Amino acid sequence: MLKMQARILLMGSALLGASFAVWPQSSSTGTAAVPTQRLVDKYTTLAGSDSNAKSLVSGLRDGSDIKLTSRSSSGTTTTTTIDPPTGKMGVGNVNIALALAEASLKEQGVTSPTPEQLKAALNGGTLTDSSGKTIQISGVLQMRADGKGWGEIAHALGFKLGDVVRSARADGAGKPERAGSKPDRVARVERAERPERPERPMKPERPERSGR
């Protein structure tokens, strides 16, 4: 009886091992490529082109130089190099960094930034806003390299991290809510007044009974 049970267990183990051997294994490279491509698609407008978005995401992921190209109206091509001070970053951190940079640019009225404007939003420096005014801004990546957390960075830029992330998930619909601001309260709907109760008709007076 014991020999029979042992034989059954051995057969089951062999079948289980064979099933794992033929199960298709997903490569780690292919799995990582999916969210990376989503980031490229998501931030193509921010980067200015698909090739710029690929360079932006891969550079932040690998901690390598980012090359962003732009072409002037006269046809001259300019290349801007961004050296990330943060080193290698995971997909989630890349998403947060770009979402914060995009939010800080939108706050200055810049929705389609030039490579130089994007560089300033990431590494810090001077930025020319939509009105032509030059301002000094703190770079998202530089603050991260200085040891600040994402929530602290968002607060320094005047935002709430949760609002920025939610706005990024919704493809950046509208400006994120600034820290300290309160959403408008929905006006309370007044209760409809009760209709007045109709008066009950008065009973007619009973006629006097004639005497007998």
C-alpha positions in Angstrom: 0.0 0.0 0.0 2.8 2.4 0.9 4.7 1.6 -2.3 1.6 2.3 -4.3 1.1 5.8 -2.6 4.8 6.6 -3.2 4.5 5.6 -6.8 1.4 7.9 -7.3 3.3 10.8 -5.6 6.2 10.4 -7.9 4.0 10.3 -11.0 2.2 13.4 -9.9 5.5 15.3 -9.3 6.7 14.3 -12.7 3.5 15.6 -14.4 3.7 18.8 -12.4 7.3 19.4 -13.4 6.4 18.8 -17.1 3.6 21.3 -17.0 5.9 24.0 -15.7 8.5 23.1 -18.4 6.0 23.7 -21.2 4.3 26.8 -19.7 5.2 29.9 -21.7 7.6 32.2 -19.8 7.3 35.9 -20.3 10.6 37.7 -20.7 11.4 40.4 -18.2 12.4 42.7 -21.1 9.1 42.4 -22.8 7.2 43.0 -19.5 9.2 46.2 -18.8 8.7 47.5 -22.3 4.9 47.7 -21.9 4.8 50.4 -19.2 7.8 52.2 -20.7 5.9 52.5 -24.1 2.9 53.8 -22.2 5.0 56.6 -20.7 6.3 57.4 -24.2 2.8 57.7 -25.6 1.6 59.6 -22.5 4.3 62.3 -22.6 4.8 62.7 -26.4 3.1 66.1 -26.3 5.3 67.2 -23.4 8.5 66.1 -25.1 7.5 67.5 -28.5 7.8 64.4 -30.6 7.7 60.6 -30.3 11.5 60.4 -30.7 12.0 63.0 -28.0 9.6 61.1 -25.7 11.5 57.9 -26.2 14.8 59.6 -25.4 13.2 61.3 -22.3 11.8 58.1 -20.8 14.8 55.9 -21.6 17.2 58.6 -20.3 15.3 58.8 -17.0 15.0 55.1 -16.7 18.8 54.5 -17.3 20.2 57.7 -15.8 21.8 58.6 -19.1 21.9 61.8 -21.2 18.6 62.8 -22.8 18.8 64.3 -26.3 15.8 66.5 -27.3 15.7 68.0 -30.8 13.6 70.9 -32.1 13.3 72.6 -35.4 12.8 76.3 -35.9 10.6 77.9 -38.5 13.6 78.4 -40.8 14.3 74.6 -40.7 17.3 74.8 -38.3 17.5 71.8 -36.0 18.7 72.3 -32.4 19.6 69.6 -29.9 19.2 70.1 -26.2 20.9 67.7 -23.7 19.5 67.0 -20.3 21.7 65.2 -17.7 19.4 63.7 -15.1 21.0 64.2 -11.6 18.8 61.4 -10.1 20.5 58.3 -11.7 18.3 55.4 -12.7 14.6 55.6 -11.9 11.8 53.1 -11.9 8.7 53.5 -14.2 6.6 54.9 -11.3 9.2 57.5 -10.4 9.6 58.6 -14.0 5.8 59.0 -14.3 5.7 61.2 -11.2 8.7 63.3 -12.2 7.3 64.0 -15.6 3.8 64.7 -14.2 5.2 67.3 -11.8 7.3 68.9 -14.5 4.3 69.1 -16.8 2.2 70.6 -14.0 4.8 73.3 -13.2 5.0 74.2 -16.8 1.2 74.4 -17.2 1.2 76.7 -14.1 3.3 79.1 -16.1 1.0 78.9 -19.1 3.3 76.6 -21.1 1.4 73.6 -22.6 3.8 72.7 -25.4 7.2 73.4 -24.0 10.4 73.8 -26.0 13.3 71.4 -25.0 14.9 74.3 -23.1 11.7 74.9 -21.1 11.4 71.2 -20.3 15.0 71.1 -19.2 14.4 74.0 -16.8 11.4 72.2 -15.4 13.4 69.0 -14.8 16.9 70.3 -13.8 16.0 73.9 -12.7 17.0 77.2 -14.3 15.4 80.1 -16.0 12.2 79.7 -17.8 10.4 82.0 -20.3 6.7 81.7 -19.6 3.8 82.2 -22.1 3.8 86.0 -21.5 7.5 86.3 -22.4 8.6 86.8 -18.8 11.8 85.1 -17.6 11.5 83.4 -14.2 13.7 81.2 -12.1 12.2 77.7 -11.2 13.4 74.8 -9.2 13.9 71.6 -11.2 11.9 68.5 -10.2 14.8 66.1 -10.7 17.3 68.4 -8.9 15.0 68.5 -5.9 14.7 64.8 -6.0 18.5 64.4 -6.2 18.8 66.7 -3.1 16.9 64.1 -1.1 13.3 65.5 -1.2 10.3 63.2 -1.4 7.7 63.5 -4.1 5.2 64.9 -1.7 7.7 67.6 -0.5 8.6 68.4 -4.1 4.9 68.8 -5.1 4.3 71.1 -2.1 7.3 73.2 -3.0 5.8 73.7 -6.5 2.5 74.6 -5.0 0.6 71.4 -5.7 -0.8 68.3 -4.0 0.9 65.1 -5.2 -2.3 63.1 -5.3 -4.0 65.7 -7.5 -1.0 65.8 -9.9 -1.0 62.0 -10.2 -4.7 61.8 -10.7 -4.5 64.6 -13.3 -1.8 62.6 -15.1 -3.9 59.5 -15.1 -6.6 61.5 -16.8 -4.2 62.7 -19.4 -3.7 66.0 -17.7 -7.2 67.3 -18.1 -7.0 70.9 -16.7 -4.6 72.3 -14.2 -4.0 70.3 -10.9 -5.4 71.9 -7.8 -2.9 74.1 -6.0 -2.0 73.2 -2.4 -4.1 75.1 0.1 -7.0 75.8 -2.2 -10.4 74.4 -1.3 -12.9 73.1 -3.9 -16.0 75.1 -4.3 -18.8 73.9 -2.2 -21.8 72.8 -4.0 -24.7 75.1 -3.2 -27.2 73.4 -1.0 -30.5 72.8 -2.7 -33.3 74.5 -1.0 -36.1 72.3 0.2 -39.3 72.9 -1.7 -41.9 74.5 0.4 -44.9 72.4 1.3 -48.0 73.4 -0.6 -50.5 75.0 1.7 -53.2 72.7 2.9 -56.5 73.6 1.3 -59.1 74.7 3.7 -61.8 72.3 4.4 -65.2 73.5 3.2 -67.5 74.6 6.0 -70.4 72.3 6.7 -73.7 73.9 5.8 -75.9 74.7 8.7 -78.5 72.1 9.4 -82.0 73.5 8.9 -84.0 74.0 12.0 -86.5 71.2 12.6 -90.1 72.5 12.4 -92.0 72.2 15.6 -94.3 69.3 16.0 
